[in-house]
Amino acid sequence: MSEIKIDIKTTPFSDLSPEVEEALCREARACFPQFKERYRRRFYFESLPSAVFIARINDNIAGFRNLVERTCQINDSEIRIAGISLAVHSDYRGRGVATKLTEHMLDYVRNENYDIVMAFVINPIAVDILEKFGFRQVHLPIRFVDSETGVLSLIEDKTYVLDLKEGAFFEKLKDIEEIHVGKGVW
Ligand SMILES: CC(C)(COP(=O)(O)OP(=O)(O)OC[C@H]1O[C@@H](n2cnc3c(N)ncnc32)[C@H](O)[C@@H]1OP(=O)(O)O)[C@@H](O)C(=O)NCCC(=O)NCCS
């Protein structure tokens, strides 16, 4: 099979045109039909992404990753988290789009000096991709404040983390019983 050209751009949320936003919403609804209502007017789950990585093939949107910035406090340290999500259009799956988006996102977070990258994962294929890039599952409870109800809630999905500071984050986990990632989920 001849190699296809996947073009990836990083765009701050505030620079997205309404047309691109609408196209991303459509894509989110198609990729996550269980959250169709949620994605009617937005392409991110709940929190505003600070950056969006969009993959195009022949000028068509083939997939995207959102990046939500968070911090969490572990003992005396503040950890800067890049929270990520992923969607690839069904016509373009199995061609390396998610892999390329992941490579691109990782270049970005390293340049921006994040401490960790965190993903809540519902698809086993996404687990395979993350593990290939060195992500490891976190087995501690992850809590957040539900922004609609204000209730302290538990993330139900598997959580994977890439430690960008040579194991410092996983070392800190030995001393704690849970992680709190603030208000809202991504
Ligand atoms: C999961 C998803 C992002 C994968 O995107 P993709 O662009 O097809 O992934 P890639 O082409 O980069 O493939 C990455 C790896 O997964 C494997 N893979 C892709 N689709 C697969 C499938 N249907 N079954 C098994 N393995 C698959 C590829 O073979 C590849 O492995 P390799 O690196 O060993 O060759 C895409 O299927 C998707 O958007 N699904 C719906 C939304 C979703 O589930 N998002 C993730 C939420 S956690």
The ligand as a Gaussian input file, in Angstrom:
#p B3LYP/6-31G(d) Opt

LIG

0 1
 C       -9.017000       3.974000      18.575000
 C       -8.770000       4.780000      17.307000
 C       -8.463000       6.197000      17.716000
 C       -7.586000       4.174000      16.531000
 O       -7.253000       5.051000      15.473000
 P       -6.442000       4.564000      14.183000
 O       -6.026000       5.779000      13.437000
 O       -7.231000       3.556000      13.455000
 O       -5.151000       3.871000      14.837000
 P       -3.798000       3.561000      14.063000
 O       -4.071000       3.347000      12.605000
 O       -2.777000       4.561000      14.430000
 O       -3.433000       2.134000      14.675000
 C       -2.738000       2.014000      15.892000
 C       -2.612000       0.542000      16.224000
 O       -3.899000      -0.011000      16.538000
 C       -4.166000      -1.117000      15.700000
 N       -5.560000      -1.087000      15.308000
 C       -6.206000      -0.097000      14.679000
 N       -7.499000      -0.434000      14.496000
 C       -7.639000      -1.681000      15.017000
 C       -8.740000      -2.583000      15.119000
 N       -9.952000      -2.273000      14.661000
 N       -8.524000      -3.752000      15.743000
 C       -7.292000      -4.088000      16.230000
 N       -6.215000      -3.274000      16.152000
 C       -6.404000      -2.090000      15.543000
 C       -3.312000      -0.909000      14.487000
 O       -3.045000      -2.155000      13.855000
 C       -2.080000      -0.280000      15.034000
 O       -1.187000      -1.240000      15.557000
 P        0.335000      -1.288000      15.035000
 O        0.951000       0.034000      15.492000
 O        0.879000      -2.472000      15.754000
 O        0.266000      -1.394000      13.567000
 C      -10.033000       4.765000      16.382000
 O      -10.436000       3.435000      16.179000
 C      -11.214000       5.570000      16.909000
 O      -11.275000       6.796000      16.765000
 N      -12.200000       4.906000      17.544000
 C      -13.376000       5.576000      18.073000
 C      -13.067000       6.595000      19.138000
 C      -12.271000       6.016000      20.284000
 O      -12.474000       4.881000      20.707000
 N      -11.330000       6.832000      20.799000
 C      -10.483000       6.434000      21.899000
 C      -11.215000       6.556000      23.176000
 S      -10.269000       5.930000      24.533000

